[in-house]
């Protein structure tokens, strides 16, 4: 081992060891050699880049003394990541030998990272086989499309290290969704084996039980009254709930924003009611176990009455069924700053004075493609819902064209 690396480790050892690990804080001892041979250092906080300690790409063994630790092969918790709860006496032959660049405690530890900002500590590990076996994938905060990660419809078990999560059968957090707050050894027990296509944390802030959806407008449909029993989430519309095995089974609905129309027939036909708030029992509206389609209302949509107990009004036709496929582009993160509204496609945002200025996007419906160059060229990403900060996708102030995908 190079003497400079040995000296770096030695300096960290002297500066960070400070005695035995405290029971009320996470701790991991990392060593430059296998079998915990010195030089070693004890770490107790998040490091986005171990280069600042002179320890990047230098760890050959480690011992988790308290808590659980996520370790990644690239800075900022990217690359290959795994969560470890025990010791690894020799990393040789693994993707982590002399490759660990960032690490952080997970699963109940609230830490301030080395850059001075707080980070959520929730991490989910997805496994291909039941019993936490087979290939695995680590997800931090959200994975809107597991197909991009080569893990679509492959999840058979899941280990949770902090936070509450939502797993959905379709990309973009759509389709049938379930909430998960603890590890699941076999998704077969939930009737959800090999069906997960998207996953996200739902306790990162906000109100109403901590549910947070970037698009903001979500309807949670429940099979039983008072928000109990099996549930699915609808983020824009569902023309036929039988597709999700939920036709004529809705007894209550919890709304996370927006105004909605629920109808007794598919394709928004039959008797329809407008909902402006959560409804604990559809029997009060005379449509219990009768709803076959539901959609979010955009502009217009009849007169409605609302209150804490939910609202509704009967509507027989007159609803404009033209798709309201539009997005709003914002110059600042979190849907702030200068904004423009876009429909269909824009080949060159420079014509609108908005080239390389998009920091967040509010999607009303549909799937959209954003590209770094004009004419839908360069780096392109598919957007399934609103994005509050494109910096997380590495595309902040880099979008030059946008179009809706059919």
C-alpha positions as CSV (number, residue, x, y, z in Angstrom):
1,X,0.0,0.0,0.0
2,X,1.3,3.5,-0.8
3,X,2.7,5.3,2.1
4,X,0.6,8.4,1.4
5,X,-2.6,6.3,1.7
6,X,-1.3,4.8,5.0
7,X,-0.6,8.2,6.3
8,X,-4.0,9.4,5.3
9,X,-5.6,6.5,7.2
10,X,-3.4,7.1,10.2
11,X,-4.4,10.7,10.3
12,X,-8.1,9.9,10.2
13,X,-7.6,7.2,12.9
14,X,-6.1,9.8,15.2
15,X,-8.7,12.4,14.4
16,X,-11.9,10.3,14.4
17,X,-11.4,7.3,16.6
18,X,-11.9,9.0,19.9
19,X,-12.6,5.9,22.0
20,X,-15.3,3.2,21.7
21,X,-18.4,3.7,19.7
22,X,-21.4,5.3,21.5
23,X,-24.5,3.2,21.8
24,X,-26.7,6.1,20.7
25,X,-25.0,6.8,17.4
26,X,-24.1,4.8,14.3
27,X,-20.5,3.6,14.0
28,X,-18.4,1.7,11.5
29,X,-14.7,0.8,11.6
30,X,-13.1,0.8,8.1
31,X,-9.7,-0.6,7.4
32,X,-7.3,-0.3,4.4
33,X,-6.4,-4.0,4.7
34,X,-8.3,-7.2,4.9
35,X,-9.0,-8.9,8.3
36,X,-9.4,-5.4,9.9
37,X,-5.6,-4.9,9.7
38,X,-4.6,-1.3,10.3
39,X,-4.5,1.4,9.4
40,X,-8.2,1.8,10.3
41,X,-10.7,4.6,11.1
42,X,-14.0,4.8,12.9
43,X,-16.7,6.8,11.2
44,X,-20.0,7.9,12.7
45,X,-21.5,10.3,10.1
46,X,-22.4,10.6,6.4
47,X,-19.6,11.1,3.9
48,X,-20.7,11.9,0.3
49,X,-17.1,11.6,-0.9
50,X,-14.4,9.8,1.1
51,X,-11.8,11.6,-0.9
52,X,-12.0,14.4,1.6
53,X,-10.5,12.0,4.1
54,X,-8.1,10.5,1.7
55,X,-10.0,7.2,2.0
56,X,-11.8,6.8,-1.3
57,X,-11.1,3.6,-3.2
58,X,-9.0,2.3,-0.3
59,X,-11.2,0.2,2.0
60,X,-10.6,-3.6,2.1
61,X,-12.6,-4.6,5.3
62,X,-15.0,-3.0,7.7
63,X,-16.9,-3.8,10.9
64,X,-20.3,-2.3,11.5
65,X,-20.4,-1.5,15.3
66,X,-23.9,0.0,15.5
67,X,-26.7,0.8,13.1
68,X,-26.7,-0.2,9.4
69,X,-24.6,1.5,6.7
70,X,-25.1,2.0,3.0
71,X,-21.9,2.0,1.0
72,X,-21.5,3.0,-2.6
73,X,-18.9,2.8,-5.3
74,X,-19.4,6.4,-6.4
75,X,-19.7,9.8,-4.7
76,X,-23.1,11.1,-3.7
77,X,-24.4,7.5,-3.1
78,X,-24.3,6.5,-6.7
79,X,-22.9,3.5,-8.5
80,X,-23.3,0.1,-6.9
81,X,-24.8,0.5,-3.4
82,X,-25.5,-2.1,-0.6
83,X,-26.6,-1.9,2.9
84,X,-24.5,-3.7,5.5
85,X,-25.4,-4.5,9.0
86,X,-22.4,-6.7,10.0
87,X,-18.7,-7.1,9.2
88,X,-16.9,-7.9,6.0
89,X,-13.4,-9.1,6.8
90,X,-12.3,-9.3,3.2
91,X,-13.9,-7.4,0.3
92,X,-11.7,-9.1,-2.3
93,X,-13.8,-10.5,-5.1
94,X,-16.7,-8.1,-4.5
95,X,-17.6,-4.9,-6.3
96,X,-16.6,-3.0,-3.1
97,X,-12.9,-4.0,-2.9
98,X,-11.0,-0.7,-2.9
99,X,-14.1,0.9,-4.5
100,X,-16.1,2.4,-1.6
101,X,-16.4,6.2,-2.2
102,X,-19.4,7.3,-0.2
103,X,-21.3,5.9,2.8
104,X,-23.9,6.9,5.3
105,X,-25.9,5.4,8.2
106,X,-29.5,4.3,7.4
107,X,-32.6,2.9,9.2
108,X,-33.5,5.4,11.9
109,X,-30.4,7.5,12.2
110,X,-30.9,11.2,11.4
111,X,-27.6,12.5,10.3
112,X,-26.2,15.8,8.9
113,X,-23.9,15.0,6.0
114,X,-20.4,16.3,5.5
115,X,-21.6,19.0,3.2
116,X,-23.6,20.5,6.0
117,X,-27.1,19.5,4.9
118,X,-29.5,17.1,6.4
119,X,-30.4,14.0,4.4
120,X,-33.2,11.4,4.8
121,X,-31.9,8.1,5.9
122,X,-34.5,5.8,4.3
123,X,-33.2,3.1,2.0
124,X,-35.0,0.1,0.4
125,X,-33.3,-3.1,-0.8
126,X,-35.1,-5.1,-3.4
127,X,-34.4,-8.8,-3.9
128,X,-35.1,-11.0,-6.8
129,X,-35.9,-14.1,-4.6
130,X,-38.0,-14.5,-1.5
131,X,-36.2,-14.5,1.8
132,X,-33.9,-11.7,0.7
133,X,-32.0,-13.8,-1.7
134,X,-30.8,-13.5,-5.3
135,X,-29.9,-10.3,-7.2
136,X,-30.6,-7.1,-5.3
137,X,-31.0,-3.5,-5.9
138,X,-30.7,-0.6,-3.5
139,X,-33.2,2.3,-3.9
140,X,-32.7,5.7,-2.3
141,X,-35.9,7.8,-2.0
142,X,-37.5,6.8,-5.3
143,X,-37.3,4.7,-8.5
144,X,-40.0,5.8,-10.9
145,X,-39.2,3.0,-13.5
146,X,-37.5,-0.2,-12.4
147,X,-37.2,-1.3,-16.0
148,X,-34.4,1.3,-16.4
149,X,-32.5,-0.5,-13.6
150,X,-33.1,-3.9,-15.0
151,X,-35.4,-4.9,-12.1
152,X,-38.9,-4.5,-13.5
153,X,-41.4,-7.2,-12.3
154,X,-38.6,-9.0,-10.4
155,X,-39.1,-8.1,-6.8
156,X,-39.9,-11.0,-4.5
157,X,-38.8,-9.6,-1.2
158,X,-37.8,-6.2,0.2
159,X,-35.8,-5.1,3.2
160,X,-36.6,-1.6,4.6
161,X,-34.0,0.5,6.3
162,X,-36.1,3.4,7.5
163,X,-39.1,5.3,6.1
164,X,-42.5,4.3,4.7
165,X,-42.7,3.3,1.1
166,X,-45.1,2.9,-1.8
167,X,-44.7,0.1,-4.3
168,X,-46.7,0.2,-7.5
169,X,-47.4,-2.2,-10.3
170,X,-46.8,0.3,-13.1
171,X,-44.0,2.8,-13.8
172,X,-44.6,6.4,-12.6
173,X,-46.2,5.2,-9.3
174,X,-49.3,4.1,-11.1
175,X,-51.5,1.0,-11.2
176,X,-52.1,-1.0,-8.1
177,X,-50.0,0.5,-5.2
178,X,-49.4,-0.8,-1.6
179,X,-47.8,0.9,1.4
180,X,-44.8,-0.7,3.1
181,X,-43.4,0.2,6.4
182,X,-41.4,-2.9,7.3
183,X,-39.4,-5.6,5.5
184,X,-41.3,-8.2,3.5
185,X,-39.8,-11.6,3.2
186,X,-42.2,-12.8,0.4
187,X,-44.3,-10.6,-1.8
188,X,-46.3,-13.7,-2.7
189,X,-48.1,-13.3,0.6
190,X,-49.4,-9.9,-0.6
191,X,-50.4,-11.1,-4.1
192,X,-47.7,-8.8,-5.4
193,X,-44.8,-11.1,-6.4
194,X,-42.8,-10.1,-9.5
195,X,-45.2,-7.1,-10.1
196,X,-43.4,-4.1,-8.7
197,X,-42.4,-1.5,-11.4
198,X,-41.9,1.6,-9.3
199,X,-41.1,2.5,-5.7
200,X,-40.8,5.6,-3.6
201,X,-40.7,6.9,-0.1
202,X,-43.9,8.6,1.1
203,X,-42.8,10.1,4.4
204,X,-40.5,12.8,3.2
205,X,-42.7,15.6,4.2
206,X,-46.1,17.1,3.6
207,X,-49.4,16.6,5.4
208,X,-52.1,14.1,5.7
209,X,-50.1,11.2,7.1
210,X,-46.9,12.3,5.5
211,X,-47.9,11.2,2.0
212,X,-46.0,13.2,-0.6
213,X,-46.6,13.1,-4.3
214,X,-44.7,15.5,-6.6
215,X,-47.7,15.8,-8.8
216,X,-49.8,16.5,-5.7
217,X,-53.2,15.2,-7.1
218,X,-53.8,11.6,-6.2
219,X,-56.9,9.6,-5.4
220,X,-56.5,6.6,-3.1
221,X,-59.4,4.2,-3.5
222,X,-60.2,1.8,-0.7
223,X,-62.2,-1.4,-0.8
224,X,-63.8,-0.8,2.6
225,X,-65.3,2.2,4.3
226,X,-63.2,4.5,6.5
227,X,-60.1,4.0,4.3
228,X,-59.6,0.4,5.1
229,X,-59.0,-2.8,3.2
230,X,-57.2,-3.2,-0.2
231,X,-56.4,0.0,-2.0
232,X,-55.1,1.3,-5.3
233,X,-53.9,4.8,-6.2
234,X,-54.9,6.8,-9.3
235,X,-52.8,9.8,-10.3
236,X,-54.7,11.0,-13.3
237,X,-57.5,8.8,-14.5
238,X,-58.7,5.2,-14.8
239,X,-61.3,4.6,-17.5
240,X,-62.0,1.1,-16.4
241,X,-61.3,0.0,-12.8
242,X,-61.8,-3.6,-13.8
243,X,-58.3,-3.5,-15.3
244,X,-57.1,-3.2,-11.7
245,X,-59.5,-5.7,-10.3
246,X,-61.3,-2.8,-8.5
247,X,-64.5,-2.5,-10.5
248,X,-67.6,-1.9,-8.3
249,X,-65.5,-2.3,-5.1
250,X,-64.8,1.3,-4.0
251,X,-66.2,2.1,-0.6
252,X,-64.1,5.1,0.4
253,X,-61.6,7.5,-1.2
254,X,-58.8,9.7,0.2
255,X,-58.0,12.6,-2.0
256,X,-54.5,14.2,-2.0
257,X,-55.4,17.3,-3.9
258,X,-57.5,18.2,-6.9
259,X,-61.2,17.7,-7.9
260,X,-62.3,14.3,-9.2
261,X,-65.2,12.7,-11.0
262,X,-66.2,9.2,-10.1
263,X,-68.7,7.3,-12.4
264,X,-70.7,4.1,-12.2
265,X,-69.8,3.0,-15.7
266,X,-66.5,2.6,-17.5
267,X,-65.3,5.5,-19.7
268,X,-66.9,8.0,-17.3
269,X,-70.5,7.0,-18.1
270,X,-73.6,6.4,-16.1
271,X,-74.2,8.3,-12.9
272,X,-71.2,10.5,-11.9
273,X,-70.4,12.4,-8.7
274,X,-67.7,15.1,-8.3
275,X,-65.4,14.7,-5.3
276,X,-63.7,17.7,-3.7
277,X,-62.5,16.0,-0.5
278,X,-62.0,12.6,1.0
279,X,-65.1,10.5,1.5
280,X,-65.1,7.9,4.3
281,X,-68.2,6.0,3.1
282,X,-69.6,6.0,-0.4
283,X,-72.9,4.7,0.9
284,X,-73.7,8.3,1.9
285,X,-73.4,9.2,-1.8
286,X,-75.5,6.2,-3.0
287,X,-72.6,4.8,-5.1
288,X,-71.0,2.3,-2.7
289,X,-69.4,-0.6,-4.6
290,X,-70.6,1.0,-7.9
291,X,-67.7,3.1,-9.2
292,X,-66.2,1.8,-12.4
293,X,-64.1,4.9,-13.6
294,X,-62.5,7.9,-12.0
295,X,-60.6,10.9,-13.3
296,X,-59.1,14.2,-12.1
297,X,-61.0,17.3,-13.3
298,X,-58.9,20.1,-14.7
299,X,-60.5,23.3,-15.9
300,X,-64.3,23.5,-15.4
301,X,-66.3,20.4,-14.6
302,X,-69.6,21.5,-13.1
303,X,-70.7,22.9,-9.8
304,X,-69.4,21.2,-6.7
305,X,-70.0,21.3,-2.9
306,X,-67.1,20.6,-0.6
307,X,-66.4,20.3,3.1
308,X,-64.3,18.4,5.6
309,X,-66.4,15.3,5.0
310,X,-66.0,15.3,1.3
311,X,-68.1,16.8,-1.5
312,X,-70.1,15.7,-4.5
313,X,-72.6,16.8,-7.1
314,X,-74.4,14.7,-9.7
315,X,-73.4,15.4,-13.3
316,X,-75.1,13.9,-16.3
317,X,-72.9,14.7,-19.3
318,X,-71.5,18.1,-20.2
319,X,-68.0,17.2,-19.2
320,X,-65.3,18.1,-21.7
321,X,-63.4,14.9,-22.4
322,X,-60.7,16.5,-24.4
323,X,-57.3,15.4,-22.9
324,X,-55.8,18.2,-20.9
325,X,-52.2,17.2,-21.7
326,X,-50.0,20.0,-20.7
327,X,-47.0,20.8,-18.6
328,X,-45.8,23.9,-16.8
329,X,-42.1,24.6,-16.8
330,X,-40.5,26.6,-14.0
331,X,-37.2,28.4,-13.9
332,X,-36.7,27.6,-10.2
333,X,-37.0,24.4,-8.2
334,X,-40.1,23.5,-6.3
335,X,-42.4,25.0,-9.0
336,X,-41.3,28.6,-8.4
337,X,-40.0,31.5,-10.5
338,X,-40.8,32.3,-14.1
339,X,-43.0,29.8,-15.8
340,X,-44.5,28.8,-19.2
341,X,-47.2,26.3,-20.1
342,X,-46.5,23.8,-22.9
343,X,-48.8,21.5,-24.8
344,X,-47.9,18.8,-27.3
345,X,-44.3,19.5,-28.3
346,X,-41.7,22.3,-28.4
347,X,-38.7,21.5,-30.6
348,X,-36.6,24.5,-29.3
349,X,-37.3,26.2,-26.0
350,X,-35.1,29.0,-27.1
351,X,-38.0,30.3,-29.2
352,X,-39.9,30.7,-26.0
353,X,-37.0,32.3,-24.2
354,X,-36.7,29.2,-21.9
355,X,-33.7,27.3,-23.2
356,X,-31.6,25.7,-20.5
357,X,-33.7,27.4,-17.8
358,X,-36.0,24.6,-16.6
359,X,-35.5,23.6,-12.9
360,X,-38.9,22.0,-12.2
361,X,-41.9,20.8,-14.1
362,X,-45.6,20.3,-13.2
363,X,-47.2,17.5,-15.3
364,X,-51.0,17.5,-15.5
365,X,-51.2,14.3,-17.5
366,X,-49.5,12.0,-19.9
367,X,-45.9,10.9,-20.4
368,X,-43.3,13.5,-21.6
369,X,-39.8,13.4,-22.9
370,X,-37.3,16.2,-22.1
371,X,-34.0,16.5,-24.0
372,X,-30.9,18.5,-23.5
373,X,-30.7,19.6,-27.2
374,X,-33.2,21.1,-29.6
375,X,-35.1,18.7,-31.9
376,X,-35.4,16.1,-29.1
377,X,-31.7,15.2,-29.3
378,X,-28.9,14.9,-26.8
379,X,-29.6,13.3,-23.5
380,X,-33.4,12.5,-23.1
381,X,-35.4,11.5,-20.1
382,X,-39.0,10.2,-19.9
383,X,-41.1,12.1,-17.3
384,X,-44.1,10.2,-15.8
385,X,-45.1,12.9,-13.3
386,X,-44.1,16.2,-11.9
387,X,-40.5,16.8,-11.0
388,X,-39.8,19.3,-8.2
389,X,-36.0,19.6,-8.9
390,X,-34.2,18.5,-12.0
391,X,-30.9,18.7,-10.2
392,X,-31.7,15.3,-8.8
393,X,-31.8,14.0,-12.4
394,X,-28.6,15.8,-13.4
395,X,-30.6,17.9,-15.9
396,X,-31.1,21.2,-14.1
397,X,-31.0,24.2,-16.6
398,X,-30.2,21.7,-19.4
399,X,-33.5,21.1,-21.1
400,X,-33.9,22.5,-24.7
401,X,-36.8,20.5,-26.1
402,X,-39.9,18.7,-24.8
403,X,-42.7,16.6,-26.2
404,X,-45.6,14.4,-25.1
405,X,-45.2,10.7,-25.7
406,X,-48.2,8.8,-26.9
